[in-house]
Amino acid sequence: PGWTILTTANAGTAIVQGWEFSYQQQFTFLPGVLKGLSGLVNYTLLDTHGNFGGTGRREKGQVPGFVPRTANASLTWRYRGFSTRLLVNYADTFLQTFNAAPARSLYRLDRTLINLGFGYQYRPWLNFTVDIDNLTNVPQRRYRGVPDNMEYFNYPGTTITFGVNGRF
């Protein structure tokens, strides 16, 4: 009497297996200013499953926090002091937060982001940059239980960031 005992316990075990495919190429074989082009693509595929005790076995895509499929592509160009890059990122729908009541589990819907950046090296020790994030203003969307039960739908906007980087 008069005492409260607090304990912690692990919620279970999960197994994460997957593949990542990546390819990067510098196009130095191209003529003139095109020699500064380079590209990168990658794709990640995860298979997750586990046993979470009383909640039972969770199958592919049902382990919280693991995105089943992601992909990235970028194209970069550098010429003298100038540079530019285009980045595209895709993230599949995934379980963000598990709830023992399936209708309360929180999922984040798939999303493709496009970012664009520019840079100029004015001196070896001074750089200027402009970065445009979420160029197409893709919304962030989350739902509870089933896709028709939308909980969150937000247009975060396009962000433009100007930067100066100096080394003294």
QUIJO-V487866 format. One record per residue. RES is the residue in one small letter. SS is DSSP state (h for helix, s for strand, l for the rest). Layout:
# QUIJO-V487866
res;ss
RES;SS
RES;SS
This chain:
# QUIJO-V487866
res;ss
p;l
g;l
w;l
t;l
i;l
l;l
t;l
t;l
a;l
n;l
a;l
g;l
t;s
a;s
i;s
v;s
q;s
g;s
w;s
e;s
f;s
s;s
y;s
q;s
q;s
q;s
f;l
t;l
f;l
l;l
p;l
g;h
v;h
l;h
k;h
g;h
l;s
s;s
g;s
l;s
v;s
n;s
y;s
t;s
l;s
l;s
d;s
t;s
h;s
g;s
n;s
f;l
g;h
g;h
t;h
g;l
r;s
r;s
e;l
k;l
g;l
q;l
v;l
p;l
g;l
f;l
v;l
p;l
r;s
t;s
a;s
n;s
a;s
s;s
l;s
t;s
w;s
r;s
y;s
r;l
g;l
f;s
s;s
t;s
r;s
l;s
l;s
v;s
n;s
y;s
a;s
d;l
t;l
f;s
l;s
q;s
t;s
f;l
n;l
a;l
a;l
p;h
a;h
r;h
s;l
l;s
y;s
r;s
l;l
d;l
r;s
t;s
l;s
i;s
n;s
l;s
g;s
f;s
g;s
y;s
q;s
y;s
r;s
p;l
w;l
l;s
n;s
f;s
t;s
v;s
d;s
i;s
d;s
n;l
l;l
t;l
n;l
v;l
p;l
q;s
r;s
r;s
y;s
r;s
g;l
v;l
p;l
d;l
n;l
m;s
e;s
y;s
f;s
n;s
y;l
p;l
g;l
t;l
t;s
i;s
t;s
f;s
g;s
v;s
n;s
g;s
r;l
f;l
